[in-house]
Amino acid sequence: MTSCDQNAEYAFIAADKSVWFLDFIIGIAFKTPIDFYAELNGLEQSGRKYKWFDDILGLQFYLDEIVLGQEIVIETTVNPENGKENDDPKILWQPKLIPK
């Protein structure tokens, strides 16, 4: 089974120790509050499949392969009190139509 055949998967970014959720049906990837190494509710101990990337660029290159050259949009929100960008990026793309 290839990654394109799956509905969703997790990705671990080693550089900032973040866990991302990738949903291939709706075309979104976002950081989760899941801690990779936590003994309780950690991704590593959960038994769920995930991909390991050294940095966010690795994840972006991986997504580029999946969306086959379609535009990927990275969105974040801005804190209205101080005007700074929040650390809540989302990566969006147009999902491929899945034949029934």
GIUR-V144300 format. One record per backbone hydrogen bond with DSSP energy under -1.0 kcal/mol. NH is the residue of the N-H (numbers start at 1). CO is the residue of the C=O. If there is no record, write none. Layout:
nh=NH co=CO
nh=NH co=CO
//
This chain:
nh=5 co=2
nh=9 co=22
nh=11 co=20
nh=12 co=51
nh=13 co=18
nh=14 co=53
nh=15 co=54
nh=18 co=13
nh=20 co=11
nh=21 co=30
nh=22 co=9
nh=23 co=28
nh=24 co=7
nh=27 co=23
nh=28 co=23
nh=29 co=91
nh=30 co=21
nh=32 co=19
nh=43 co=35
nh=44 co=36
nh=51 co=10
nh=53 co=12
nh=59 co=55
nh=60 co=56
nh=61 co=57
nh=62 co=58
nh=63 co=59
nh=64 co=60
nh=65 co=61
nh=66 co=62
nh=67 co=63
nh=69 co=64
nh=70 co=67
nh=73 co=92
nh=75 co=90
nh=79 co=84
nh=83 co=79
nh=86 co=77
nh=88 co=86
nh=90 co=75
nh=91 co=29
nh=92 co=73
nh=93 co=27
//
